[in-house]
Amino acid sequence: MSEPNRTVTLEIYDPNNNKVYTGTMVEIASGVYELSVPFSKNWGTGEFIVKATDSIEGLSDTMTIQVLSEEEWFATMGELRKHDRKMMVFKMI
């Protein structure tokens, strides 16, 4: 969240710290901004850094997104399903 009527940019960096995307966010409510980002398969997998910057204030915020390969995704989902079944048992007790 930033002040109203600001220019807020979004930058995405790949796991090698190469900038792969830059875009300007759109204000959807007073001080609230959004941007739809099409992640490209060409960017690869790993931990990506997403950085939003208010150009007037010079303030920024970052977060990381872990992009998985198809094999990693299926392995992760399998592990999550195991935990879900365990949680169902605990819920029934």
Contacts in CASP RR format, 6 or more apart in sequence:
PFRMAT RR
TARGET T0000
AUTHOR 0000-0000-0000
METHOD contacts of the structure
MODEL  1
MSEPNRTVTLEIYDPNNNKVYTGTMVEIASGVYELSVPFSKNWGTGEFIV
KATDSIEGLSDTMTIQVLSEEEWFATMGELRKHDRKMMVFKMI
1 31 0 8 1.000
1 32 0 8 1.000
1 33 0 8 1.000
2 8 0 8 1.000
2 31 0 8 1.000
2 33 0 8 1.000
2 54 0 8 1.000
2 57 0 8 1.000
2 59 0 8 1.000
3 31 0 8 1.000
3 54 0 8 1.000
3 56 0 8 1.000
3 57 0 8 1.000
4 27 0 8 1.000
4 30 0 8 1.000
4 31 0 8 1.000
5 27 0 8 1.000
6 27 0 8 1.000
6 31 0 8 1.000
6 33 0 8 1.000
6 54 0 8 1.000
6 55 0 8 1.000
6 56 0 8 1.000
6 57 0 8 1.000
7 24 0 8 1.000
7 54 0 8 1.000
7 55 0 8 1.000
7 56 0 8 1.000
8 24 0 8 1.000
8 25 0 8 1.000
8 27 0 8 1.000
8 33 0 8 1.000
8 52 0 8 1.000
8 53 0 8 1.000
8 54 0 8 1.000
8 55 0 8 1.000
9 22 0 8 1.000
9 23 0 8 1.000
9 24 0 8 1.000
9 25 0 8 1.000
9 52 0 8 1.000
9 53 0 8 1.000
9 55 0 8 1.000
10 21 0 8 1.000
10 22 0 8 1.000
10 23 0 8 1.000
10 24 0 8 1.000
10 25 0 8 1.000
10 35 0 8 1.000
10 37 0 8 1.000
10 50 0 8 1.000
10 51 0 8 1.000
10 52 0 8 1.000
11 19 0 8 1.000
11 21 0 8 1.000
11 22 0 8 1.000
11 23 0 8 1.000
11 50 0 8 1.000
11 51 0 8 1.000
11 53 0 8 1.000
12 19 0 8 1.000
12 20 0 8 1.000
12 21 0 8 1.000
12 22 0 8 1.000
12 37 0 8 1.000
12 48 0 8 1.000
12 49 0 8 1.000
12 50 0 8 1.000
12 51 0 8 1.000
13 19 0 8 1.000
13 20 0 8 1.000
13 48 0 8 1.000
13 49 0 8 1.000
13 51 0 8 1.000
14 20 0 8 1.000
14 43 0 8 1.000
14 44 0 8 1.000
14 46 0 8 1.000
14 48 0 8 1.000
15 45 0 8 1.000
15 46 0 8 1.000
15 47 0 8 1.000
15 48 0 8 1.000
17 49 0 8 1.000
20 40 0 8 1.000
20 43 0 8 1.000
20 48 0 8 1.000
21 37 0 8 1.000
23 35 0 8 1.000
24 35 0 8 1.000
25 33 0 8 1.000
25 34 0 8 1.000
25 35 0 8 1.000
25 52 0 8 1.000
26 33 0 8 1.000
26 34 0 8 1.000
26 35 0 8 1.000
27 33 0 8 1.000
28 34 0 8 1.000
33 52 0 8 1.000
39 67 0 8 1.000
43 67 0 8 1.000
44 67 0 8 1.000
45 67 0 8 1.000
45 68 0 8 1.000
45 69 0 8 1.000
45 72 0 8 1.000
46 66 0 8 1.000
46 67 0 8 1.000
46 68 0 8 1.000
47 64 0 8 1.000
47 65 0 8 1.000
47 66 0 8 1.000
47 67 0 8 1.000
48 64 0 8 1.000
48 65 0 8 1.000
48 66 0 8 1.000
48 67 0 8 1.000
49 62 0 8 1.000
49 63 0 8 1.000
49 64 0 8 1.000
50 62 0 8 1.000
50 63 0 8 1.000
50 64 0 8 1.000
50 65 0 8 1.000
51 60 0 8 1.000
51 61 0 8 1.000
51 62 0 8 1.000
52 60 0 8 1.000
52 61 0 8 1.000
52 62 0 8 1.000
53 59 0 8 1.000
53 60 0 8 1.000
54 60 0 8 1.000
68 76 0 8 1.000
END
